[in-house]
Amino acid sequence: MNPVKKSTNKSTIFIFVLAFILPVILAKVALDNDWFNQAATNKGELMQPALDMTSLQGGLKEPKWKLLYVLPEQCTEACENALYSVTQVHSALGKESDRAEVVVLAHAQSDSEQLALIKEQPHYRLLNTNLDTLNQVFDGASTQGVFIVDTLNNIILRYPLYINTEDAILHSRDILSDMRKVLKLSRIG
């Protein structure tokens, strides 16, 4: 056999093997080094571990998904934008809106003017609590944001607040997207 032909056969086999092995090696290195988001499709920040808000629930209610907002001491533009966003997201759920509810958590130091306005709104469910219970539930995590709560009362996703109204409206689409996903995947609520 011709020595040039042997060399060509070996290099062809080497290139062929390399073409199949190199992508596997690169994929393994990419997974080990977290070079990309591993199949996460949620837009909000995943709460790890999920926070249990069962102690804040007032009485037994039918299981529903919740859009949760904790009313701060001073209701600034970010607070007003958050309240507007959760209302709009709930309305945008359309026929699925009966499977979700808007819940506002208030405590003794919550903004009293905004609290009076919330009490007049029929689409909000107001839960009153004390700061100790609220701090115990959030266990050091920030209460600033809009949260998605599952039907078992676990706070699972958090979304930041925005001072600019246009940004708040734009990012409320992320909340809507995630709510639609969880409602589509869930048979409860």
One Martini backbone bead per residue (centre of mass of N, CA, C, O) as a GRO file, in nm:
protein
  189
    1MET     BB    1   0.099   0.035   0.017
    2ASN     BB    2   0.068   0.361   0.016
    3PRO     BB    3   0.194   0.599   0.234
    4VAL     BB    4   0.006   0.836   0.155
    5LYS     BB    5  -0.264   0.683   0.194
    6LYS     BB    6  -0.229   0.621   0.498
    7SER     BB    7  -0.215   0.916   0.590
    8THR     BB    8  -0.494   1.000   0.476
    9ASN     BB    9  -0.663   0.796   0.642
   10LYS     BB   10  -0.580   0.895   0.923
   11SER     BB   11  -0.672   1.192   0.890
   12THR     BB   12  -0.967   1.128   0.828
   13ILE     BB   13  -1.030   0.983   1.091
   14PHE     BB   14  -0.948   1.211   1.278
   15ILE     BB   15  -1.152   1.422   1.172
   16PHE     BB   16  -1.405   1.254   1.219
   17VAL     BB   17  -1.371   1.220   1.527
   18LEU     BB   18  -1.343   1.525   1.596
   19ALA     BB   19  -1.630   1.609   1.489
   20PHE     BB   20  -1.772   1.439   1.735
   21ILE     BB   21  -1.605   1.517   2.001
   22LEU     BB   22  -1.577   1.826   2.026
   23PRO     BB   23  -1.877   1.903   2.092
   24VAL     BB   24  -1.890   1.740   2.356
   25ILE     BB   25  -1.666   1.888   2.505
   26LEU     BB   26  -1.784   2.175   2.481
   27ALA     BB   27  -2.050   2.115   2.628
   28LYS     BB   28  -1.926   2.028   2.897
   29VAL     BB   29  -1.777   2.294   2.955
   30ALA     BB   30  -2.028   2.480   2.943
   31LEU     BB   31  -2.181   2.344   3.179
   32ASP     BB   32  -1.957   2.367   3.402
   33ASN     BB   33  -1.934   2.708   3.346
   34ASP     BB   34  -2.200   2.860   3.293
   35TRP     BB   35  -2.242   2.995   2.980
   36PHE     BB   36  -2.554   2.934   3.023
   37ASN     BB   37  -2.892   2.914   3.031
   38GLN     BB   38  -3.059   2.640   3.180
   39ALA     BB   39  -3.371   2.632   3.061
   40ALA     BB   40  -3.466   2.918   3.131
   41THR     BB   41  -3.796   3.099   3.104
   42ASN     BB   42  -3.797   3.290   3.320
   43LYS     BB   43  -3.809   3.642   3.409
   44GLY     BB   44  -3.778   3.602   3.692
   45GLU     BB   45  -3.673   3.569   4.013
   46LEU     BB   46  -3.572   3.299   4.174
   47MET     BB   47  -3.672   3.159   4.472
   48GLN     BB   48  -3.398   3.055   4.685
   49PRO     BB   49  -3.594   2.952   4.851
   50ALA     BB   50  -3.901   2.920   4.893
   51LEU     BB   51  -4.159   3.114   5.032
   52ASP     BB   52  -4.367   3.082   5.314
   53MET     BB   53  -4.714   3.231   5.340
   54THR     BB   54  -4.923   3.086   5.533
   55SER     BB   55  -4.914   3.283   5.789
   56LEU     BB   56  -5.068   3.523   5.611
   57GLN     BB   57  -5.321   3.382   5.586
   58GLY     BB   58  -5.678   3.447   5.577
   59GLY     BB   59  -5.788   3.182   5.586
   60LEU     BB   60  -5.972   2.981   5.384
   61LYS     BB   61  -5.888   2.932   5.045
   62GLU     BB   62  -5.888   2.898   4.737
   63PRO     BB   63  -5.672   2.794   4.511
   64LYS     BB   64  -5.434   3.045   4.401
   65TRP     BB   65  -5.284   3.254   4.217
   66LYS     BB   66  -5.036   3.517   4.291
   67LEU     BB   67  -5.017   3.870   4.313
   68LEU     BB   68  -4.761   4.022   4.498
   69TYR     BB   69  -4.770   4.301   4.738
   70VAL     BB   70  -4.575   4.516   4.942
   71LEU     BB   71  -4.661   4.769   5.141
   72PRO     BB   72  -4.512   5.046   5.208
   73GLU     BB   73  -4.455   5.332   5.387
   74GLN     BB   74  -4.389   5.459   5.097
   75CYS     BB   75  -4.571   5.560   4.809
   76THR     BB   76  -4.428   5.566   4.527
   77GLU     BB   77  -4.389   5.531   4.198
   78ALA     BB   78  -4.313   5.232   4.221
   79CYS     BB   79  -4.567   5.150   4.373
   80GLU     BB   80  -4.778   5.249   4.169
   81ASN     BB   81  -4.667   5.077   3.934
   82ALA     BB   82  -4.711   4.803   4.068
   83LEU     BB   83  -5.017   4.822   4.107
   84TYR     BB   84  -5.080   4.864   3.809
   85SER     BB   85  -4.943   4.607   3.696
   86VAL     BB   86  -5.108   4.387   3.850
   87THR     BB   87  -5.377   4.474   3.734
   88GLN     BB   88  -5.307   4.439   3.432
   89VAL     BB   89  -5.225   4.144   3.443
   90HIS     BB   90  -5.491   4.034   3.544
   91SER     BB   91  -5.658   4.138   3.302
   92ALA     BB   92  -5.472   3.994   3.074
   93LEU     BB   93  -5.564   3.694   3.144
   94GLY     BB   94  -5.862   3.682   3.127
   95LYS     BB   95  -6.004   3.375   3.157
   96GLU     BB   96  -5.765   3.322   3.384
   97SER     BB   97  -5.829   3.532   3.624
   98ASP     BB   98  -5.984   3.327   3.821
   99ARG     BB   99  -5.691   3.179   3.900
  100ALA     BB  100  -5.628   3.470   4.007
  101GLU     BB  101  -5.468   3.714   4.236
  102VAL     BB  102  -5.460   4.017   4.413
  103VAL     BB  103  -5.208   4.082   4.664
  104VAL     BB  104  -5.196   4.287   4.959
  105LEU     BB  105  -4.951   4.373   5.189
  106ALA     BB  106  -5.003   4.486   5.524
  107HIS     BB  107  -4.891   4.712   5.773
  108ALA     BB  108  -4.861   4.943   6.021
  109GLN     BB  109  -4.649   5.122   5.818
  110SER     BB  110  -4.820   5.163   5.595
  111ASP     BB  111  -4.956   5.348   5.361
  112SER     BB  112  -5.255   5.502   5.434
  113GLU     BB  113  -5.353   5.625   5.167
  114GLN     BB  114  -5.314   5.371   4.991
  115LEU     BB  115  -5.486   5.185   5.167
  116ALA     BB  116  -5.755   5.332   5.116
  117LEU     BB  117  -5.755   5.282   4.807
  118ILE     BB  118  -5.746   4.971   4.816
  119LYS     BB  119  -6.016   4.924   4.973
  120GLU     BB  120  -6.189   5.036   4.715
  121GLN     BB  121  -6.083   4.796   4.558
  122PRO     BB  122  -6.209   4.495   4.415
  123HIS     BB  123  -5.924   4.352   4.292
  124TYR     BB  124  -5.825   4.343   4.587
  125ARG     BB  125  -5.638   4.164   4.833
  126LEU     BB  126  -5.625   4.220   5.176
  127LEU     BB  127  -5.340   4.180   5.396
  128ASN     BB  128  -5.291   4.174   5.734
  129THR     BB  129  -4.990   4.247   5.921
  130ASN     BB  130  -4.694   4.202   6.079
  131LEU     BB  131  -4.357   4.255   6.083
  132ASP     BB  132  -4.265   3.987   6.206
  133THR     BB  133  -4.406   3.797   6.006
  134LEU     BB  134  -4.288   3.919   5.750
  135ASN     BB  135  -3.986   3.869   5.826
  136GLN     BB  136  -4.017   3.563   5.860
  137VAL     BB  137  -4.101   3.496   5.569
  138PHE     BB  138  -3.855   3.658   5.421
  139ASP     BB  139  -3.581   3.598   5.558
  140GLY     BB  140  -3.410   3.870   5.442
  141ALA     BB  141  -3.567   3.931   5.212
  142SER     BB  142  -3.694   4.129   4.990
  143THR     BB  143  -4.007   4.322   4.962
  144GLN     BB  144  -3.917   4.439   4.695
  145GLY     BB  145  -4.179   4.378   4.479
  146VAL     BB  146  -4.301   4.137   4.262
  147PHE     BB  147  -4.502   3.844   4.316
  148ILE     BB  148  -4.517   3.492   4.282
  149VAL     BB  149  -4.777   3.268   4.389
  150ASP     BB  150  -4.869   2.974   4.466
  151THR     BB  151  -5.117   2.743   4.570
  152LEU     BB  152  -4.913   2.680   4.838
  153ASN     BB  153  -4.778   2.962   4.932
  154ASN     BB  154  -4.529   3.008   4.736
  155ILE     BB  155  -4.263   3.206   4.681
  156ILE     BB  156  -4.106   3.209   4.347
  157LEU     BB  157  -4.122   3.510   4.224
  158ARG     BB  158  -3.930   3.805   4.120
  159TYR     BB  159  -3.984   4.162   4.067
  160PRO     BB  160  -3.896   4.457   3.988
  161LEU     BB  161  -3.891   4.794   4.033
  162TYR     BB  162  -4.028   5.102   3.877
  163ILE     BB  163  -4.024   5.444   3.827
  164ASN     BB  164  -4.077   5.420   3.540
  165THR     BB  165  -4.362   5.371   3.366
  166GLU     BB  166  -4.262   5.242   3.102
  167ASP     BB  167  -4.092   5.021   3.239
  168ALA     BB  168  -4.321   4.892   3.399
  169ILE     BB  169  -4.492   4.811   3.154
  170LEU     BB  170  -4.278   4.649   3.003
  171HIS     BB  171  -4.216   4.447   3.257
  172SER     BB  172  -4.509   4.329   3.287
  173ARG     BB  173  -4.474   4.119   3.061
  174ASP     BB  174  -4.311   3.920   3.230
  175ILE     BB  175  -4.532   3.852   3.430
  176LEU     BB  176  -4.739   3.758   3.223
  177SER     BB  177  -4.573   3.530   3.101
  178ASP     BB  178  -4.540   3.365   3.365
  179MET     BB  179  -4.840   3.335   3.434
  180ARG     BB  180  -4.920   3.182   3.180
  181LYS     BB  181  -4.736   2.940   3.228
  182VAL     BB  182  -4.842   2.845   3.507
  183LEU     BB  183  -5.139   2.815   3.416
  184LYS     BB  184  -5.082   2.606   3.192
  185LEU     BB  185  -4.928   2.389   3.387
  186SER     BB  186  -5.164   2.418   3.578
  187ARG     BB  187  -5.449   2.259   3.751
  188ILE     BB  188  -5.440   2.462   3.969
  189GLY     BB  189  -5.657   2.746   4.016
   0.00000   0.00000   0.00000
